[in-house]
Amino acid sequence: MVMATTASTAAHTSLASVTLEVADPEAAHRFHTAFGVDAYVRLRASEAHSTGFRGFTLALTVSGPATVDGFVGAAVDAGATVLKPAAKSLWGYSGVVQAPDGTIWKIATSAKKDTGPATREIDEVVLLPGVEDVKATKQLYVGRGLTVAKSVGGRYTEFAAGTSSPVKLALYKRRALAKDLGVPADGTGSHRIVLGSTTDTFTDPDGFAWEAAA
């Protein structure tokens, strides 16, 4: 695997899209529409084998606790399972649900009290792949042209958002991510997610697949 790229290519590399591979695209589309996230992810059919933790989550940042509750309720009404009930924490207020297609979603706010009524607005969507070595994967992605926006040692790295994608990319340690989501860290098989790249196709050391965006 070539880990470096040219300066001209690097300047234009970013996450362009997020595609979830699901067994039933029509059912998944109904869920995502009811949940309110259909504009953020793409879907395609796949029967790839996968067990346990798929190694990633999609996180929604919203304005306040009432909005967190609203999104959790909408997800449950559409068939999701609650992995962690919405509750206050040191960092704010959040809840975790798992969609019928297996994707884990975290809905969070830094606010511990509401300053207004609940809305259906999403401030930010972040894709968090859980990796074994945050520093090494960060360097791989930087070598391929992504720009680091924030980094906390070997625990967390956030990349600058691309103009073509509604989803931001960040890296987290796999076991820490699983613990935060309330699931065992073990898992095998496909991640069931494909990241669209503005450049080429490659697979990183943790098995996350990138494809050249159409």
Protein Blocks (a to p, Z undefined) as FASTA:
>chain_A
ZZbdcfklmmmgccfbdcdddfblmlmmmmmmmnopmmmpccdddfbdcehjehiacddd
dfbfklmmmmmmmmmmnopacfbdcdddfklpadddddfkopacddddfbfbdfbdcdfb
dfbdcdddddfblmlmmmmmmmnopacfbdchjlbccddddfkbcbdcddddfklmmmmn
opafbdedjehiacddfkbcdddfkopacdddZZ
